[in-house]
Amino acid sequence: MSEHIKQFFKIKSTELYPFAYSLLPDDLQAGQLVLDAIDLILVDKDFSDKFTEYYDDQELLRKDQFMITTALYSHIFRLAKIRVGQLSGSFTVPEGFGAFYRTPIENRSTIFLREKLSFSWDRIGVIIGKDRISAIERYHSGVNSVYELLGRPTDVN
């Protein structure tokens, strides 16, 4: 594998890890999600033919970076949805984040992608496999869920 491809995936691993951890709060599992997503992108039918070109053409890789990164986030999300059920109860939720991690995974992912990474609604929709409106609905449902689990603040008169 060429050096620029290795560097690309190294940078992407660091970028993708916080999202993976927001879905599965375990260092090992989050790291494995990132590695699995990178393996999937290498065989993804939308990209596998292009990877031989990326080895030689660093500029083409740079041009397609946004599309590849979105696909990596999507792979992490889909893998996490499968694994969260398999690994349920085996996580130690970080202190102070119980409300966030008890929120359903689709809602939690939209909150993270919007609040932490400032992704557009359209991009979030692509990542979670829904349309833009569904992404917005998941976000608002997730925020309401977090508030409910935290206890809504009340006005003091």
DACORFEN-V151748 format. One record per backbone hydrogen bond with DSSP energy under -0.5 kcal/mol. NH is the residue of the N-H (numbers start at 1). CO is the residue of the C=O. Records with the same first field share a line. If there is no record, write none. Layout:
# DACORFEN-V151748
NH->CO ; CO
This chain:
# DACORFEN-V151748
6->2
7->3
8->4
9->5
10->6
11->7
12->8
13->9
14->10
15->11
16->12
17->13
18->14
20->16
21->17
22->18
23->19 ; 20
24->20
26->24
30->26
31->27
32->28
33->29
34->30
35->31
36->32
37->33
38->34
39->35
40->36
41->37
42->38
43->39 ; 40
44->40
47->44
48->44
50->47
51->47
52->48
53->50
54->50
55->51
56->52 ; 53
57->53
58->56
61->57
62->58
63->59
64->60
65->61 ; 62
68->64
69->65
70->66
71->67
72->68
73->69
74->70
75->71
76->72
77->73
78->74
79->75
80->76
81->77
82->78
83->79
84->80
85->81
86->82
87->83
88->85
90->87
92->25
93->91
97->94
101->97
102->98
103->99 ; 100
108->104
109->105
110->106
111->107
112->108
113->109
114->110
115->111
116->111 ; 112
117->112
118->114
119->113
124->120
125->121
126->122
127->123
128->124
129->125 ; 126
130->125
135->131
136->132
137->133
138->134
139->135
140->136
141->137
142->138
143->139
144->140
145->141
146->142
147->143
148->144
149->145
150->146
151->147
157->155
